[in-house]
Amino acid sequence: MRFMLNLQLLALRDDIIVKVWDSDGAIGSLKINQQDGGLSAAGVVSDLLHLFASLVP
């Protein structure tokens, strides 16, 4: 299964939206709020792994 990772920074620069989709069109997304301290490296990696796992049957 193939994954494409699309990272977007919102105009307000408070949030980072991560959208992940596979070749079948299954979509997952993750919102990271910078003001909540959500940008720790370990937290982001953990959240991304959970996001990928949610798309794998």
C-alpha positions in Angstrom: 0.0 0.0 0.0 1.3 3.5 -0.9 1.0 6.5 1.3 1.4 10.2 0.3 2.0 12.6 3.1 0.8 16.2 2.7 1.7 18.8 5.3 -0.1 22.1 5.5 0.6 25.2 7.7 -2.5 27.2 8.3 -2.5 30.9 7.8 -2.8 31.6 11.5 0.4 29.6 12.1 -1.2 28.1 15.2 -2.0 24.6 13.8 -0.3 22.1 11.6 -2.6 19.8 9.6 -1.2 16.5 8.4 -3.3 14.6 5.9 -2.5 11.1 4.8 -4.1 9.1 2.1 -3.5 5.9 0.3 -4.0 4.8 -3.3 -7.5 3.6 -2.5 -8.5 7.1 -1.2 -8.7 6.2 2.5 -8.0 9.5 4.3 -6.7 10.2 7.8 -5.8 13.5 9.3 -4.0 14.9 12.3 -4.2 18.4 13.8 -1.3 19.6 15.9 -1.8 22.8 17.9 1.5 24.6 18.6 0.1 26.6 21.5 -0.7 23.4 23.4 2.9 22.3 23.2 1.9 19.7 20.6 5.1 19.9 18.6 7.4 17.7 20.7 9.3 15.4 18.4 8.2 12.2 20.2 4.6 13.3 20.3 4.4 14.1 16.6 6.1 10.8 15.6 3.7 8.9 17.9 0.7 10.6 16.5 1.8 10.0 12.9 2.4 6.3 13.6 -1.2 6.1 15.0 -2.5 7.9 11.9 -0.7 5.5 9.5 -1.9 2.5 11.5 -5.5 3.7 11.3 -5.3 3.5 7.5 -3.9 0.0 7.3 -6.6 -2.7 7.3 
